[in-house]
Amino acid sequence: MLRPENDKNPLEGRLRHTLHAKAGEFDILTSESIPTPHVKSHHEVSTALATPGRRLNWVAVPLVGIVILAVVGLTVLRSDSGSHSSVSSRVSSPESYTMTASDERVLPGQTIILTVDGPDLARLSGGGDAYFEKRVGDGWRRLYKLVWYGQGDPTVQRLDATTLFLPVQATPFPVLIPAVPPGAYRITRLFDVGSSDRKTRASTRVTVKKCPLGQRPTFVEAAAVSGPNAQDVLTPLCV
Amino acid sequence: MEQRTFEEFYRELYAPMTKVAYLMMGSRQLAEELVQDAFIRLYEHFDDVKNPGGFLRTVVTRLCINASNRQAMERQRVTLLDSRVYTDPDIDEMWDRLAAISADHRVVLVLRYYEDLSHREIARIIGRPTATVRTRVARALRELRRGLEC
């Protein structure tokens, strides 16, 4: 078997490293969508099994089914054991609060409205920021802050931007989609519950679509942004 | 020795085969579809196949080559590569270069540097002489290097 130490030059080592890193990344990507291909495979294998003239393996169908159910079950368990509690666009936080997006398929620069639902919403107050996250490993990496102070237009800001602590109502909450490559992302908001120190969280998934043909997602210079931390405000667009 | 069932091979080989196909195609969806096709073929020939793992690797590789050579598939692959998870600039740069080289070259690089196969094993899989594989790997590396130096 070939080993990295057998690589004759740095390029081979780098290539090997890249291939293994991308294969690992495939695990990350797949962990969210195993059910679909496995259900499909079940269907296709079942179809193959049922085709007349072929030897029918009576054990095959139930066993494939069991495998599929096990994988789906493991996927759900794995998701539940992740660093955050919300695993789908409408999965409740521990407090049974759910957050939904007005549009789940979005474009960079698009504004959508997040709506929180759950018991006794009046007890919830949210900060003026949400987080735009992508999946990395078993957890989620924050990419941008999505800021809205209760009036005006929502903005996108860098993570290191200092945002004001300005509680706003939990719902509705508009957010601006950052300039990111197409793919699945998550938006998370943190809430204070009543007057206690307790916090809860609600998340929703969005899929960022590819920009129209010939355009790319990018942040452009904000022409006239005012207000707190105007220098940190990013303006996402497809251009 | 106890005869292993199709389901056991499916359970064991689905994920690794899909990874290989993903590296060859750059698209998760295409990789999954091609591996599904490969398993269907394995099922059809299961009684006659002595080495299901080898059979699957060969079928997946050839399906990937065929798919990559179809222009429509190629367009889709390039599009889907845009949806990669960004990790490390070095990795992204190399991944982009891999997407840019020909399918024949990409396939041999994946088999050689991810699957750790010898030139002879690769030759058997893609149905070409060993010398051709050796040349193809060298050219693929040269093509990669050229792109990275730009």
Interface residues (C-beta under 8 A of the other chain):
Chain A: M1 L2 R3 L11 E12 R14 L15 R16 H17 T18 L19 H20 A21 K22 A23 E25 F26 I28 L29 T30 S33 P37 K40 S41 E44 V45 A48 L49 R54 R55 N57 V59 A60 L63 V64 V67 K134 R135 V136 P181 P182 G183 K210
Chain B: T5 F6 E7 Y10 R11 Y14 A15 T18 K19 Y22 L23 R28 A31 E32 Q36 F39 I40 Y43 E44 D47 T79 D82 S83 R84 V85 Y86 T87 D88 D90 I91 M94 W95 L98 L109 V110 R112 Y113 Y114 D116 S118 L141 L144 R145 L148
